[in-house]
Amino acid sequence: MFFSITFVDALLFISSVTLVSAAPAPIAVSADDVILYGSGRFSVMKRSDLTELEAARNAGTTPPKPSYLEDSLVTFTGNETNEPQTQRLHRRDTQLIIPAPNFRFLGWDVQMSQVVKGAPTVISVASGFAISNSISVGVSSELSLVKEFLSVSMSVDYSQSWESSQTQTFEASVPEGKYGAFVSNPWTTRASGNVWTGTIGGEGSLTYYQGDSFDSKKFDTMEWVDGVISLCTGDEFPLKRCLGEGTL
């Protein structure tokens, strides 16, 4: 079964509206819990109950690499996608977009707190961590063409970004001797394909592109992206991602 759950609506951060309002009590989250949001409220549930995340973490293969970690491509995020790029074409050159099917997947861990060593130690989701829609191209001069195509075909603002805030505290205890951090796994929609550049009836070349986008979710003052948030723990530092490759 394929689940679609909202992370950020999940974070349901409730802020004080007056000076005399009490700050919301911290919500305890264990290493086996995830935070979900739906129908105007958040809930904490066991990760084993969330089949999609559990299957992804235990699978022999990892989801596609996030664009911002793809060294073979030139990636533009946030306002960078609005910067004009010089396009050098010969007079008779033609450019065609050849799109591939879009697909959606639960993305790699995105760090949402500092990595700490358990003594045991209590950590919480922190402000200031960011995530952005992005466009990646094999050649930077193709950005304008690809952005125009994706913005229309996907109805996505690829300059959009999100930054975490902290108006409702979620806490988790990192076990003694372990390293841990809060992470989010965003539902990612990837549109990809190739730009063909050449002359009709003649030779041409293909340049790969891909665009990663997220669905915005907002409740009260907190805005993030659709997905889940959970605690990632490990035995070593730097902390290895629980979903994805490399370290946080």
Secondary structure, DSSP 8 states (H G I E B T S, - for coil): -----BSHHHH-----SSTTS-----EEE-TTEEEEEETTEEEEEEGGG-HHHHHHHHSSS-----GGG-TTSEEEEGGGGGS-------TT-EEEEEE---EEEE---EE-S--EE-SSEEEE--S--EEE-EEEESSGGGHHHHHHHHHHHH---TT-EEE---SS-EEEEE-TT-EEEEEEEEEEEEEEEEEEEE-TTS-EEEEEEEEEE--EEEETTEEEESEEEEEEEESSSS-B-SSSSSB-
